[in-house]
Each structure stands twice: as structure tokens, then as C-alpha cells.
Amino acid sequence: MQQAHAALVRLVRDEGRRVLATLVRLTGDLQLAEDAVQDATLRALEVWPRDGVPAEPRAWLTLTARRRAIDLLRREAVRPGKELQVVAYEPETPETIRDDQLRLLFTCCHPALAHETQVALALRTLCGLDVPEVAALLLVGEETMAKRLTRARQKITKARIPYRVPADHELPDRLRGVLTTVYLLFTEGADPIGETRPALVEEALRLTRLLRELMPGEPPVLGLLALELLTDARRAARRDPGGRPVLLADQDRSLWRRDLVEEGVLLVGEGLRRSPDTPDPYVVQAAIAACHALAPTWADTDWAAIVSWYDVLLTVAGTPVVALNRAAAVAERDGPEAGLAAVDAVAGLERYPLWHASRAELLGRLGDRAGADQAWAAALALPQDPAQAAQLRRRQDAT
């Protein structure tokens, strides 16, 4: 019974996101559309368990939400035109559903909003994450995030930001927020340590493919799609039968989806050809993922190529975490002593558990048991997600 209810909730939530995009187009009012869709989803959770799930769940939700929107508009005599627009609604087609979702995504990522606000609003509105989930992804408090989202909706209304896919010359100003949103959605769903959420992965892939249709030769879009495909190709191998995470080195590569690998590698090549001077960071990350995907075994991994790609990534999107990942690749290419020197050279990660965990593993490989134990203790003493802490303890036990 609980599983059936959970499945019903997921269905209502997933279909409701698409209905919301349609309602925003019809009403031109994000808050009104959210209120109408929320009422429709609550009604579905009340009626469907009793009467059964309708043959066309999205159509049922759309009709119910439209009726609720009309009721709300009739209370506001100043908006009769909007009421007529909602009443004159025509049945959806795959094209209108696609366009509605792109419109909503680009509306959320309008340059009048700060980048962090764009991403937060898109994750909450289009992607269906709740406020605590958005707050956790963007590393801010829940109360702060709730206020930020409220201000963003108010700004869209006051500034009369249009609900549409931008013209070609406007796309670059919005693309960064759009891609960040989709990538965060993907990483939330594909979490290699905590709870995996395949529906979020599929939604991120679907949105990225829509973006590719809209901007077919844009290197960042090609790179993001390639990165997602090459990562998702390993989905079946990333957990053992008990649900515990499996490190890349230990994964059964026969479980990797070769069709996704092949598609991803082709996209990497296209992304590199379209940005010969300065590769886009997503393309470079996808190139690193391709090096792993093409290796038949862990021992066959081309670590020299991976280190070279990390060198490129440091020039276009250098962060301490990228430098730490490069250090791990150096350890595989040149040995633990060189890797430890590279890890120790990374500044600013003293409060990052994985920096200490990297030191611990390399010290263990060098035979420094006391140093390794001290580094593991430092890693586990830092604030972090319980799932990550459990994974670090398993890594400690394995070394």
C-alpha cells in the first residue's frame, strides 16, 4: 500500500511539473499557475486512489488546474482577458508541451535575476524539488531559500518578464543559468552515494535534449548532454545488490550501457570541433568521463590523457575541487607519492572531507598507517551528509 501511494505521488508530481508549464503560458502568472496546479494535484491524490488513475493523467490534471485557474481569475475582475485565454485553451501536443517547458525554464533564468536565484527558481518550479532540497543543493538555509524564491516570483511579476523562449541574440545571457539548473538536477538524481532518483536523471536528460533541439551546435549544450550520458551509462554498475555504492575502479563494466557511451563520445567530439580554441568546461568534463568510459578495465585507463584534460579544465574552470580530482589522477599515473604531493598542494580544502580522505588513502598506499588513520579521523570529523560519511567509513575499512 505504501509503495502504491509513493508511486502515485511520484506520478502526480512528475505530471504536475509539465502541467505547470502549460498553466504559466495560459495565465502569464507564475504564482497563479502554481496555486492552480497545487490544487489539482491535491485533488488527484484525493480522487485517484478511490476512482483509479485516469488513462491520461496529465490531461486530467491540466483540465482540473485550468478550471481552478478560471475560478481564481473570475475573482479578479481586472483580468478578464486572461480568463478568456484560459477558457480558449486547445489540447496539448508534444510540441506545445516541449515549448511550454522551455519557456518556463528560460523565464526562470532571466538575466534580471541573479544567477543563484535563476537556478533556485528553476529547480523549484520546473524541476519540482522542494525548498529544503533546493537549499541543500545550493548550500543555503531553508528560510533564506524560501525568501529568495518569493522575491524572485515577485520580481518576475513586477518586471513583466515575458513567458517565452528568448530570441537567438538573448539566449547566451540565459544559457548559463539554464545549464547549471539542469546539471544540478542531474547530479541530484544520479547521486553516487546517497539516494538515487532515476526520475530526476531522466528529466535532466529530457531537458538537455530539448535544449539541443533549440541550440543544436552550442558547445556547452553538447558537452552537458555528453557528460550526462557518459555518467548515466554506468547507472546499473554503481550499486551492489545490497544497494551500497561501488567505486569506479570496482564496477562491472559489462553492465555499462555502450549505446550511451557511444552517443556521449560522439557528442564530445562534436563539442571539441565546435570550440577549437577554448573548450567549454562541460565539454572538457565530458572528455574526462569519455576516457573512463572507453577503458575496458580500470588498469587500462589512460591516466595521462585524464591528467591532460584536467590541466585544460583548470584553465577554463579552475577550482580547488578540480585540482583535487587532478591530484587523484596524478596518483594513478605517477604513483601515490606524486599524488600526495599534488593533494597537499591544493589550498583551501581543509574543511572539505574528501581532501582529507584522499590524503588518507594515499598515505595508506605509502605504508604510513598512523598518518592515514589521522587523515581518516579528520575527514570523518567534518560536517557532511550521513551517506557520504558512511561511504568514507567503508573506504577506510577497505584500505
C-alpha positions, 0 to 999 in steps of 0.5 A: 500500500505504501509503495502504491501511494509513493508511486502515485505521488511520484506520478502526480508530481512528475505530471504536475511539473509539465502541467505547470508549464502549460498553466504559466503560458495560459495565465502569464502568472507564475504564482497563479499557475502554481496555486492552480496546479497545487490544487489539482494535484491535491485533488488527484491524490484525493480522487485517484486512489478511490476512482483509479488513475485516469488513462491520461493523467496529465490531461486530467490534471491540466483540465482540473488546474485550468478550471481552478485557474478560471475560478481564481481569475473570475475573482479578479475582475481586472483580468478578464482577458486572461480568463478568456485565454484560459477558457480558449485553451486547445489540447496539448501536443508534444510540441506545445508541451516541449515549448511550454517547458522551455519557456518556463525554464528560460523565464526562470533564468532571466538575466534580471535575476541573479544567477543563484536565484535563476537556478533556485527558481528553476529547480523549484518550479520546473524541476519540482524539488522542494525548498529544503532540497533546493537549499541543500543543493545550493548550500543555503538555509531553508528560510533564506531559500524560501525568501529568495524564491518569493522575491524572485516570483515577485520580481518576475511579476513586477518586471513583466518578464515575458513567458517565452523562449528568448530570441537567438541574440538573448539566449547566451545571457540565459544559457548559463543559468539554464545549464547549471539548473539542469546539471544540478538536477542531474547530479541530484538524481544520479547521486553516487552515494546517497539516494538515487532518483532515476526520475530526476536523471531522466528529466535532466536528460529530457531537458538537455535534449530539448535544449539541443533541439533549440541550440543544436551546435552550442558547445556547452549544450553538447558537452552537458548532454555528453557528460550526462550520458557518459555518467548515466551509462554506468547507472546499473554498475554503481550499486551492489545488490545490497544497494551500497555504492561501488567505486569506479575502479570496482564496477562491472563494466559489462553492465555499462550501457555502450549505446550511451557511451557511444552517443556521449563520445560522439557528442564530445567530439562534436563539442571539441570541433565546435570550440577549437580554441577554448573548450567549454568546461562541460565539454572538457568534463565530458572528455574526462568521463569519455576516457573512463568510459572507453577503458575496458578495465580500470588498469587500462585507463589512460591516466595521462590523457585524464591528467591532460584534460584536467590541466585544460579544465583548470584553465577554463574552470579552475577550482580547488575541487578540480585540482583535487580530482587532478591530484587523484589522477596524478596518483594513478599515473605517477604513483601515490607519492606524486599524488600526495604531493599534488593533494597537499598542494591544493589550498583551501580544502581543509574543511572539505572531507574528501581532501582529507580522505584522499590524503588518507588513502594515499598515505595508506598506499605509502605504508604510513598507517598512523598518518592515514588513520589521522587523515581518516579521523579528520575527514570523518570529523567534518560536517557532511551528509550521513551517506557520504560519511558512511561511504568514507567509513567503508573506504577506510575499512577497505584500505 
